[in-house]
Amino acid sequence: MKVILFGATGMVGQGVLRECLRDSGVESVLVVGRSAVGVSHPKLREVVRTDLMDLGGLEGELSGYDACFFCLGVSSAGMKEDAYRKVTYDLTLEVARSLGRWNPGLTFCYVSGQGTDGSGQGRVMWARVKGETENALLALDGVEAYMFRPGLIQPLHGIRSKTRVYRVMYALTGPLLPVLRKLAPRRITTTEQVGLAMIAVARDGAAERVLETDGINRAAAAAA
């Protein structure tokens, strides 16, 4: 299986990249991002692109792949809806449409989030925009799309969030997370489990097109 990964420098993307590089069934990984990931591996290649909305001229580089793991995203804190929509809905759909044209039948795994509004009509801005993004992806022709809605994610293997408020939160709650995972396994996942689940879904599909935290953890357990 050949994989394209967007958002490899973020917390979730780092975990997904780690599992892809460790999985013998993943033949190659192409990371597309605004900056290099700083990782060297025989099956890893990178395309650095300042403007990810413009993939012009990259059809040759981005063809011949089986799956795209789209882990790119931003916090909505302090953002106007138009700006958030541009980097959430517009960017995601532009990438998915392009990859779908160049890789018919591509599996597209999109990291959304717990609390996403599937109706696309709610009052909470980020949840509504994420819901609209999910619905548009699920309606795309030529793409087999799966939505990943993790709740609380425990970073493992030295992975850290790029967002300061999340780093502080994880520093404060880190010692409690293993306990919380045992008490509430349906609400907490890990960067490792998200990566394993994406690989499993890309390889074997899933009964559900929208995977909440418990679905992610089940897929990860099946893969392991």
Disulfide bonds with the S-S distance in Angstrom:
none
